[in-house]
Amino acid sequence: MNSKIYSLVAGSLFGLVCLMYLSTLLGSNTISVGGYELPQSVRIIAALLTGFMSFSGLRLFTKS
C-alpha cells in the first residue's frame, strides 16, 4: 500500500468517525464506554480532532 492510498483510507475513516461524533451531538444519542457516559465537551473535542485528522489525510491524498 502506497502513501496515497493510505492517506485516502485514513482520511475517510476519520471522516466517518467525525460524522458519528457529530450525530451524537445533534441527536439525543450518547456514547458509553465501560458504563461511563462521555460528556458533551469530550464529544466536541473528539469531533474537532477527528475532523482535523480527516481533513489532513484527505489533503495529503490530493497533494500526493
SULGIZI-V557900 format. One record per residue. N is the residue number from 0. SS is DSSP state (~ for helix, > for strand, _ for the rest). D_LAST is the distance of its C-alpha to the last C-alpha in whole Angstrom. Layout:
{{N | SS | D_LAST} {N | SS | D_LAST}}
This chain:
{{0 | _ | 14} {1 | _ | 10} {2 | ~ | 8} {3 | ~ | 6} {4 | ~ | 10} {5 | ~ | 11} {6 | ~ | 9} {7 | ~ | 10} {8 | ~ | 14} {9 | ~ | 14} {10 | ~ | 14} {11 | ~ | 16} {12 | ~ | 18} {13 | ~ | 19} {14 | ~ | 19} {15 | ~ | 22} {16 | ~ | 24} {17 | ~ | 23} {18 | ~ | 25} {19 | ~ | 28} {20 | ~ | 29} {21 | ~ | 29} {22 | ~ | 31} {23 | ~ | 33} {24 | ~ | 34} {25 | ~ | 35} {26 | _ | 37} {27 | _ | 40} {28 | _ | 38} {29 | _ | 38} {30 | _ | 36} {31 | > | 38} {32 | > | 37} {33 | _ | 40} {34 | _ | 43} {35 | > | 41} {36 | > | 40} {37 | _ | 37} {38 | _ | 38} {39 | ~ | 36} {40 | ~ | 35} {41 | ~ | 33} {42 | ~ | 31} {43 | ~ | 30} {44 | ~ | 29} {45 | ~ | 27} {46 | ~ | 26} {47 | ~ | 24} {48 | ~ | 23} {49 | ~ | 21} {50 | ~ | 20} {51 | ~ | 18} {52 | ~ | 17} {53 | ~ | 16} {54 | ~ | 14} {55 | ~ | 12} {56 | ~ | 11} {57 | ~ | 10} {58 | ~ | 9} {59 | ~ | 6} {60 | ~ | 5} {61 | ~ | 6} {62 | ~ | 4} {63 | _ | 0}}
